[in-house]
C-alpha cells in the first residue's frame, strides 16, 4: 500500500503543478472562459479526490478509526500526528468544498473556486510533504 500512496502523491503533485499554471489567470478570465473554468474545477476535483484517497489509505495502513466524512479524514490524520494540527485545521474544510465542487455544481460560485485556486494550493503541497515524511518515519 505504501507504493500506492507514493504513486498518488506523485499524481497530486502533477495536479497541483497544472493548477499553479492557472493561478496567473484573472478572475474575469475564469468567469468568462467556460473551458478554462471547467479545467480548473476538474483539476481541483482531482487534487481533492487524490488527497482524500491518500488520507484514507494512510488511515487504513495505521489502523486508525474509520472516517465518516472527507473533513474527518483530515481531522483523524491531524489527531494521529500524521499531519500537523495547523494543517489539519486549515485543510479539513476542503472536504466541504469538495462536496460543493462535485455535487453542488448548480450553485457553484466561480469566485469561491477562484479563491480556493489562489489561496489553497500550498495546503496540498504541505499535505504531500507531511504524508511523505510520515511514510519515511514510520517505515510502513
Secondary structure, 3 states (H helix, E strand, C coil): CHHHHHHHHHHHHHHHHHHHHHCCCCHHHHHHCHHHHHHHHHHHHHHHHHHHHHHHHHHHHHCCCCCCCHHHHHHHHHHCCCCCHHHHHHHCCHHHHHHHHHHCHHHCCHHHHHHHHHHHHHHHHHHHHHHHHHHHHHCC
